[in-house]
Amino acid sequence: MSEKETFFLDTNIIIKWLYREILNENPAVEYFINSLSKGQCVILHINLIEFETIIYDAYNITSHVIYEKILSKQDWDKLGVEDKLRVLEDIRKNFEQIYEQIRTKYYNGQISPGGIRQILAKKFFIMLKDKLLNSNLEALRNHITLNERTQDLIDYLDSVEYLIKQKCTVTDDTKILLSDNIIREIQLIYEGISAYIRNLKSKGYNKTPGRNDQLVFVYLFLLLRGRIYDKIVFITDDNDFERMYNTVLNHLEDIINGNANPRGDFKEYAIEANDILRKLVIKGINDLIT
């Protein structure tokens, strides 16, 4: 197999691609991804699950907004079309503030303020406008609180996943035999990631790589270690992943040079992990479209 680049999309890049218009993103993001073949464009299943969780969170908050601003009131059926439109428009105009009230009340500590979830929640509310306008209170309550709401979400996710899988390969069943050597190499990688997290916390940063980011990093290493891919370009929209990557490489270099491993008993594993990770390239999306 000749060495070739394969582009893996981070979760935030999936979002920028699929919701380019509502996020007012550069059209070049979409053009670049569309320029890749299906074999070149790869999404880890763990990133797809994270994407689905974002959609699920946004839809849930939209449901809470509808419940508190419309369904908890008893006069919806008595309103005329113009009055209902006025209520819906008021919610739309003040959606960001209402979203934060709901998020703080029900999801504080679970969902961060603002961001893509807020933007998508507003999109879902606008999508439901006709249903809200043309349904009576009982029908809306049944829809929002019972199985129809879940089915709406399932149908929406299915349609989005269909688009994703039409364009990109989703990898979720990679079987790699773990030898003692690979386990040792993974241990050294996690040591490097831990060093990165400790450094961030010592500088007062609250945002550190989550479990998903760490798993993605190890997963990419294993895909290269198992020679499933020759070279991986991981596309993201910030430098957090690159800083983690560089810290891991520095940790491996310290072991190779004897600074972090005076006895030298892990040197050969550090050399192997370092060589493998040199086949992983972290690229910001803006570097690829400019």
Salt bridges, closest charged atoms under 4 A:
GLU5 OE2 - LYS231 NZ 3.34
GLU21 OE2 - ARG20 NH2 3.76
GLU25 OE2 - LYS16 NZ 2.81
GLU30 OE1 - ARG20 NE 2.89
ASP57 OD2 - ARG117 NE 2.89
GLU68 OE2 - LYS105 NZ 3.07
ASP83 OD1 - ARG86 NH1 2.61
GLU89 OE2 - ARG92 NH2 2.55
GLU96 OE2 - LYS122 NZ 3.16
GLU100 OE1 - ARG103 NE 3.02
GLU148 OE1 - HIS143 ND1 3.19
ASP152 OD2 - HIS143 NE2 2.42
GLU161 OE1 - LYS165 NZ 3.68
ASP173 OD1 - LYS175 NZ 2.90
GLU185 OE1 - ARG225 NE 2.71
GLU191 OE1 - HIS251 NE2 2.83
ASP237 OD2 - LYS16 NZ 3.61
ASP240 OD2 - LYS207 NZ 2.51
ASP240 OD1 - ARG243 NH2 2.92
GLU253 OE2 - ARG278 NH2 3.15
GLU272 OE2 - ARG225 NE 3.92
